[in-house]
Amino acid sequence: MTLDGGRMEAAWQWWSSRRLRLRLTLLYGGLFLVAGSILLWLTYLITAQAVNQQFVVGATKVLSVRPPGAAPPPGPVGENVLFRSEFAHRADSVLSEMVRSSMLVMILVGIVALLAGYVVADRALRPLDQVTETAQRLSESTLHERIGLRGPPDEVRRLADTFDAMLDRLHRVFDAQRRFIANASHELRTPLAVNRTVLEVSLEEPAASEDLKALARALLGTNARYERLIEGLLLLAQSEQELTVRRTVDLEQIVRTVLEQIDLQPRRRPVTLHQDLRPALVEGDPLFLERCLVNLLENAIKHNVRDGEVWLSVRGEPEGAVVVVENTGPPVPPYEVEDLFEPFSRLQADRVRSYRGAGLGLSIVRAIVTAHGGEVRATARPEGGLRVLVRLPRAAP
């Protein structure tokens, strides 16, 4: 972005933030000019009528009235007419000068009224700015803050009090949600862990028959699937909340850690990974970011073809970091791509094969990216497979 572009953007942001103040200022100034114009016009009419009655008509009466039996005034009659005409011309000059002076004074006072109107509008809207700044600053981790506006119980005070009451209700709801997630995490994992232990012990029992062991292995697989499902649901619920941990991390280092955890050569679908990793600093929760990248890579490996390929690139940009994961795989209809980010959503070809996942991978990815203030998009490759692009905002200096 050039310097002129930055100045234009800053000017536009200033104009947008002051738009209501300027509109109120123009309204105050317009009302003043309209009222001043009406007052000036009425003053002109009244003054013109008074001058005409008191001076022009009076002078005409003085010239035309003479005592009884007195001789006519010397000189031609045209001199009287010329005197009345000169008197009327001077009266019109006085009125014109009064109008010009009044208009000049009205313009100067109008400028002062515009400045005073802006100051009054700014002072009247300052409580609304306080409400707006508090609303922008608040998040799930700062719901304990309140506006606490002081002043008379006017419209703005009622708005601030209503907003504080809404924050109280939201705070209670979020606290209840946190407690529910914590309790559900414990209550749902405990019985599944007990079942897994019982099944594993039964498999080690020497007296168990082969049919019993086969049934135990089947139940153990079902139990493991439910554990993954519950873990995914809890992670989705947690990732949709406000981040409580924020620190500057390098996505390149997180990706290298993730690559050490993932098996790139599964028995059913071995793949070849192409890497293009560059430093990219972002601000967020390292554990959530790691889980986001794990889901992206696992999704690219799981939904692939035998001897397929996966392309992974991480790079930093002036606006932030970009992660691109692309894979070969079965063709994906373009109209089904957006649905893949919905919970429990799968491709039409995979809906009968639930062992390939619960349909939460990309949903968790979108929730984590959104919590970090980023965006994620997916497009279908013409050759088959998906291309998923993740943008995360740059870490603050």
Secondary structure as a PSIPRED ss2 file (coil, helix, strand):
# PSIPRED VFORMAT (PSIPRED V4.0)

   1 M C   1.000  0.000  0.000
   2 T C   1.000  0.000  0.000
   3 L H   0.000  1.000  0.000
   4 D H   0.000  1.000  0.000
   5 G H   0.000  1.000  0.000
   6 G H   0.000  1.000  0.000
   7 R H   0.000  1.000  0.000
   8 M H   0.000  1.000  0.000
   9 E H   0.000  1.000  0.000
  10 A H   0.000  1.000  0.000
  11 A H   0.000  1.000  0.000
  12 W H   0.000  1.000  0.000
  13 Q H   0.000  1.000  0.000
  14 W H   0.000  1.000  0.000
  15 W H   0.000  1.000  0.000
  16 S H   0.000  1.000  0.000
  17 S H   0.000  1.000  0.000
  18 R C   1.000  0.000  0.000
  19 R H   0.000  1.000  0.000
  20 L H   0.000  1.000  0.000
  21 R H   0.000  1.000  0.000
  22 L H   0.000  1.000  0.000
  23 R H   0.000  1.000  0.000
  24 L H   0.000  1.000  0.000
  25 T H   0.000  1.000  0.000
  26 L H   0.000  1.000  0.000
  27 L H   0.000  1.000  0.000
  28 Y H   0.000  1.000  0.000
  29 G H   0.000  1.000  0.000
  30 G H   0.000  1.000  0.000
  31 L H   0.000  1.000  0.000
  32 F H   0.000  1.000  0.000
  33 L H   0.000  1.000  0.000
  34 V H   0.000  1.000  0.000
  35 A H   0.000  1.000  0.000
  36 G H   0.000  1.000  0.000
  37 S H   0.000  1.000  0.000
  38 I H   0.000  1.000  0.000
  39 L H   0.000  1.000  0.000
  40 L H   0.000  1.000  0.000
  41 W H   0.000  1.000  0.000
  42 L H   0.000  1.000  0.000
  43 T H   0.000  1.000  0.000
  44 Y H   0.000  1.000  0.000
  45 L H   0.000  1.000  0.000
  46 I H   0.000  1.000  0.000
  47 T H   0.000  1.000  0.000
  48 A H   0.000  1.000  0.000
  49 Q H   0.000  1.000  0.000
  50 A H   0.000  1.000  0.000
  51 V H   0.000  1.000  0.000
  52 N H   0.000  1.000  0.000
  53 Q H   0.000  1.000  0.000
  54 Q H   0.000  1.000  0.000
  55 F H   0.000  1.000  0.000
  56 V H   0.000  1.000  0.000
  57 V H   0.000  1.000  0.000
  58 G H   0.000  1.000  0.000
  59 A H   0.000  1.000  0.000
  60 T H   0.000  1.000  0.000
  61 K H   0.000  1.000  0.000
  62 V H   0.000  1.000  0.000
  63 L H   0.000  1.000  0.000
  64 S H   0.000  1.000  0.000
  65 V C   1.000  0.000  0.000
  66 R C   1.000  0.000  0.000
  67 P C   1.000  0.000  0.000
  68 P C   1.000  0.000  0.000
  69 G C   1.000  0.000  0.000
  70 A C   1.000  0.000  0.000
  71 A C   1.000  0.000  0.000
  72 P C   1.000  0.000  0.000
  73 P C   1.000  0.000  0.000
  74 P C   1.000  0.000  0.000
  75 G C   1.000  0.000  0.000
  76 P C   1.000  0.000  0.000
  77 V H   0.000  1.000  0.000
  78 G H   0.000  1.000  0.000
  79 E H   0.000  1.000  0.000
  80 N H   0.000  1.000  0.000
  81 V H   0.000  1.000  0.000
  82 L H   0.000  1.000  0.000
  83 F H   0.000  1.000  0.000
  84 R H   0.000  1.000  0.000
  85 S H   0.000  1.000  0.000
  86 E H   0.000  1.000  0.000
  87 F H   0.000  1.000  0.000
  88 A H   0.000  1.000  0.000
  89 H H   0.000  1.000  0.000
  90 R H   0.000  1.000  0.000
  91 A H   0.000  1.000  0.000
  92 D H   0.000  1.000  0.000
  93 S H   0.000  1.000  0.000
  94 V H   0.000  1.000  0.000
  95 L H   0.000  1.000  0.000
  96 S H   0.000  1.000  0.000
  97 E H   0.000  1.000  0.000
  98 M H   0.000  1.000  0.000
  99 V H   0.000  1.000  0.000
 100 R H   0.000  1.000  0.000
 101 S H   0.000  1.000  0.000
 102 S H   0.000  1.000  0.000
 103 M H   0.000  1.000  0.000
 104 L H   0.000  1.000  0.000
 105 V H   0.000  1.000  0.000
 106 M H   0.000  1.000  0.000
 107 I H   0.000  1.000  0.000
 108 L H   0.000  1.000  0.000
 109 V H   0.000  1.000  0.000
 110 G H   0.000  1.000  0.000
 111 I H   0.000  1.000  0.000
 112 V H   0.000  1.000  0.000
 113 A H   0.000  1.000  0.000
 114 L H   0.000  1.000  0.000
 115 L H   0.000  1.000  0.000
 116 A H   0.000  1.000  0.000
 117 G H   0.000  1.000  0.000
 118 Y H   0.000  1.000  0.000
 119 V H   0.000  1.000  0.000
 120 V H   0.000  1.000  0.000
 121 A H   0.000  1.000  0.000
 122 D H   0.000  1.000  0.000
 123 R H   0.000  1.000  0.000
 124 A H   0.000  1.000  0.000
 125 L H   0.000  1.000  0.000
 126 R H   0.000  1.000  0.000
 127 P H   0.000  1.000  0.000
 128 L H   0.000  1.000  0.000
 129 D H   0.000  1.000  0.000
 130 Q H   0.000  1.000  0.000
 131 V H   0.000  1.000  0.000
 132 T H   0.000  1.000  0.000
 133 E H   0.000  1.000  0.000
 134 T H   0.000  1.000  0.000
 135 A H   0.000  1.000  0.000
 136 Q H   0.000  1.000  0.000
 137 R H   0.000  1.000  0.000
 138 L C   1.000  0.000  0.000
 139 S C   1.000  0.000  0.000
 140 E H   0.000  1.000  0.000
 141 S H   0.000  1.000  0.000
 142 T H   0.000  1.000  0.000
 143 L C   1.000  0.000  0.000
 144 H C   1.000  0.000  0.000
 145 E C   1.000  0.000  0.000
 146 R C   1.000  0.000  0.000
 147 I C   1.000  0.000  0.000
 148 G C   1.000  0.000  0.000
 149 L C   1.000  0.000  0.000
 150 R C   1.000  0.000  0.000
 151 G C   1.000  0.000  0.000
 152 P C   1.000  0.000  0.000
 153 P C   1.000  0.000  0.000
 154 D C   1.000  0.000  0.000
 155 E H   0.000  1.000  0.000
 156 V H   0.000  1.000  0.000
 157 R H   0.000  1.000  0.000
 158 R H   0.000  1.000  0.000
 159 L H   0.000  1.000  0.000
 160 A H   0.000  1.000  0.000
 161 D H   0.000  1.000  0.000
 162 T H   0.000  1.000  0.000
 163 F H   0.000  1.000  0.000
 164 D H   0.000  1.000  0.000
 165 A H   0.000  1.000  0.000
 166 M H   0.000  1.000  0.000
 167 L H   0.000  1.000  0.000
 168 D H   0.000  1.000  0.000
 169 R H   0.000  1.000  0.000
 170 L H   0.000  1.000  0.000
 171 H H   0.000  1.000  0.000
 172 R H   0.000  1.000  0.000
 173 V H   0.000  1.000  0.000
 174 F H   0.000  1.000  0.000
 175 D H   0.000  1.000  0.000
 176 A H   0.000  1.000  0.000
 177 Q H   0.000  1.000  0.000
 178 R H   0.000  1.000  0.000
 179 R H   0.000  1.000  0.000
 180 F H   0.000  1.000  0.000
 181 I H   0.000  1.000  0.000
 182 A H   0.000  1.000  0.000
 183 N H   0.000  1.000  0.000
 184 A H   0.000  1.000  0.000
 185 S H   0.000  1.000  0.000
 186 H H   0.000  1.000  0.000
 187 E H   0.000  1.000  0.000
 188 L H   0.000  1.000  0.000
 189 R H   0.000  1.000  0.000
 190 T H   0.000  1.000  0.000
 191 P H   0.000  1.000  0.000
 192 L H   0.000  1.000  0.000
 193 A H   0.000  1.000  0.000
 194 V H   0.000  1.000  0.000
 195 N H   0.000  1.000  0.000
 196 R H   0.000  1.000  0.000
 197 T H   0.000  1.000  0.000
 198 V H   0.000  1.000  0.000
 199 L H   0.000  1.000  0.000
 200 E H   0.000  1.000  0.000
 201 V H   0.000  1.000  0.000
 202 S H   0.000  1.000  0.000
 203 L H   0.000  1.000  0.000
 204 E C   1.000  0.000  0.000
 205 E C   1.000  0.000  0.000
 206 P C   1.000  0.000  0.000
 207 A C   1.000  0.000  0.000
 208 A C   1.000  0.000  0.000
 209 S C   1.000  0.000  0.000
 210 E H   0.000  1.000  0.000
 211 D H   0.000  1.000  0.000
 212 L H   0.000  1.000  0.000
 213 K H   0.000  1.000  0.000
 214 A H   0.000  1.000  0.000
 215 L H   0.000  1.000  0.000
 216 A H   0.000  1.000  0.000
 217 R H   0.000  1.000  0.000
 218 A H   0.000  1.000  0.000
 219 L H   0.000  1.000  0.000
 220 L H   0.000  1.000  0.000
 221 G H   0.000  1.000  0.000
 222 T H   0.000  1.000  0.000
 223 N H   0.000  1.000  0.000
 224 A H   0.000  1.000  0.000
 225 R H   0.000  1.000  0.000
 226 Y H   0.000  1.000  0.000
 227 E H   0.000  1.000  0.000
 228 R H   0.000  1.000  0.000
 229 L H   0.000  1.000  0.000
 230 I H   0.000  1.000  0.000
 231 E H   0.000  1.000  0.000
 232 G H   0.000  1.000  0.000
 233 L H   0.000  1.000  0.000
 234 L H   0.000  1.000  0.000
 235 L H   0.000  1.000  0.000
 236 L H   0.000  1.000  0.000
 237 A H   0.000  1.000  0.000
 238 Q H   0.000  1.000  0.000
 239 S H   0.000  1.000  0.000
 240 E C   1.000  0.000  0.000
 241 Q C   1.000  0.000  0.000
 242 E C   1.000  0.000  0.000
 243 L C   1.000  0.000  0.000
 244 T C   1.000  0.000  0.000
 245 V C   1.000  0.000  0.000
 246 R C   1.000  0.000  0.000
 247 R E   0.000  0.000  1.000
 248 T E   0.000  0.000  1.000
 249 V E   0.000  0.000  1.000
 250 D E   0.000  0.000  1.000
 251 L H   0.000  1.000  0.000
 252 E H   0.000  1.000  0.000
 253 Q H   0.000  1.000  0.000
 254 I H   0.000  1.000  0.000
 255 V H   0.000  1.000  0.000
 256 R H   0.000  1.000  0.000
 257 T H   0.000  1.000  0.000
 258 V H   0.000  1.000  0.000
 259 L H   0.000  1.000  0.000
 260 E H   0.000  1.000  0.000
 261 Q H   0.000  1.000  0.000
 262 I C   1.000  0.000  0.000
 263 D C   1.000  0.000  0.000
 264 L C   1.000  0.000  0.000
 265 Q C   1.000  0.000  0.000
 266 P C   1.000  0.000  0.000
 267 R C   1.000  0.000  0.000
 268 R C   1.000  0.000  0.000
 269 R C   1.000  0.000  0.000
 270 P C   1.000  0.000  0.000
 271 V E   0.000  0.000  1.000
 272 T E   0.000  0.000  1.000
 273 L E   0.000  0.000  1.000
 274 H E   0.000  0.000  1.000
 275 Q E   0.000  0.000  1.000
 276 D E   0.000  0.000  1.000
 277 L E   0.000  0.000  1.000
 278 R C   1.000  0.000  0.000
 279 P C   1.000  0.000  0.000
 280 A C   1.000  0.000  0.000
 281 L E   0.000  0.000  1.000
 282 V E   0.000  0.000  1.000
 283 E E   0.000  0.000  1.000
 284 G E   0.000  0.000  1.000
 285 D C   1.000  0.000  0.000
 286 P H   0.000  1.000  0.000
 287 L H   0.000  1.000  0.000
 288 F H   0.000  1.000  0.000
 289 L H   0.000  1.000  0.000
 290 E H   0.000  1.000  0.000
 291 R H   0.000  1.000  0.000
 292 C H   0.000  1.000  0.000
 293 L H   0.000  1.000  0.000
 294 V H   0.000  1.000  0.000
 295 N H   0.000  1.000  0.000
 296 L H   0.000  1.000  0.000
 297 L H   0.000  1.000  0.000
 298 E H   0.000  1.000  0.000
 299 N H   0.000  1.000  0.000
 300 A H   0.000  1.000  0.000
 301 I H   0.000  1.000  0.000
 302 K H   0.000  1.000  0.000
 303 H C   1.000  0.000  0.000
 304 N C   1.000  0.000  0.000
 305 V C   1.000  0.000  0.000
 306 R C   1.000  0.000  0.000
 307 D C   1.000  0.000  0.000
 308 G E   0.000  0.000  1.000
 309 E E   0.000  0.000  1.000
 310 V E   0.000  0.000  1.000
 311 W E   0.000  0.000  1.000
 312 L E   0.000  0.000  1.000
 313 S E   0.000  0.000  1.000
 314 V E   0.000  0.000  1.000
 315 R E   0.000  0.000  1.000
 316 G E   0.000  0.000  1.000
 317 E E   0.000  0.000  1.000
 318 P C   1.000  0.000  0.000
 319 E C   1.000  0.000  0.000
 320 G E   0.000  0.000  1.000
 321 A E   0.000  0.000  1.000
 322 V E   0.000  0.000  1.000
 323 V E   0.000  0.000  1.000
 324 V E   0.000  0.000  1.000
 325 V E   0.000  0.000  1.000
 326 E E   0.000  0.000  1.000
 327 N E   0.000  0.000  1.000
 328 T C   1.000  0.000  0.000
 329 G C   1.000  0.000  0.000
 330 P C   1.000  0.000  0.000
 331 P C   1.000  0.000  0.000
 332 V C   1.000  0.000  0.000
 333 P C   1.000  0.000  0.000
 334 P H   0.000  1.000  0.000
 335 Y H   0.000  1.000  0.000
 336 E H   0.000  1.000  0.000
 337 V C   1.000  0.000  0.000
 338 E H   0.000  1.000  0.000
 339 D H   0.000  1.000  0.000
 340 L H   0.000  1.000  0.000
 341 F H   0.000  1.000  0.000
 342 E C   1.000  0.000  0.000
 343 P C   1.000  0.000  0.000
 344 F C   1.000  0.000  0.000
 345 S C   1.000  0.000  0.000
 346 R C   1.000  0.000  0.000
 347 L C   1.000  0.000  0.000
 348 Q H   0.000  1.000  0.000
 349 A H   0.000  1.000  0.000
 350 D H   0.000  1.000  0.000
 351 R C   1.000  0.000  0.000
 352 V C   1.000  0.000  0.000
 353 R C   1.000  0.000  0.000
 354 S H   0.000  1.000  0.000
 355 Y H   0.000  1.000  0.000
 356 R H   0.000  1.000  0.000
 357 G C   1.000  0.000  0.000
 358 A C   1.000  0.000  0.000
 359 G C   1.000  0.000  0.000
 360 L C   1.000  0.000  0.000
 361 G H   0.000  1.000  0.000
 362 L H   0.000  1.000  0.000
 363 S H   0.000  1.000  0.000
 364 I H   0.000  1.000  0.000
 365 V H   0.000  1.000  0.000
 366 R H   0.000  1.000  0.000
 367 A H   0.000  1.000  0.000
 368 I H   0.000  1.000  0.000
 369 V H   0.000  1.000  0.000
 370 T H   0.000  1.000  0.000
 371 A H   0.000  1.000  0.000
 372 H C   1.000  0.000  0.000
 373 G C   1.000  0.000  0.000
 374 G C   1.000  0.000  0.000
 375 E E   0.000  0.000  1.000
 376 V E   0.000  0.000  1.000
 377 R E   0.000  0.000  1.000
 378 A E   0.000  0.000  1.000
 379 T E   0.000  0.000  1.000
 380 A E   0.000  0.000  1.000
 381 R C   1.000  0.000  0.000
 382 P C   1.000  0.000  0.000
 383 E C   1.000  0.000  0.000
 384 G C   1.000  0.000  0.000
 385 G C   1.000  0.000  0.000
 386 L E   0.000  0.000  1.000
 387 R E   0.000  0.000  1.000
 388 V E   0.000  0.000  1.000
 389 L E   0.000  0.000  1.000
 390 V E   0.000  0.000  1.000
 391 R E   0.000  0.000  1.000
 392 L E   0.000  0.000  1.000
 393 P E   0.000  0.000  1.000
 394 R E   0.000  0.000  1.000
 395 A C   1.000  0.000  0.000
 396 A C   1.000  0.000  0.000
 397 P C   1.000  0.000  0.000
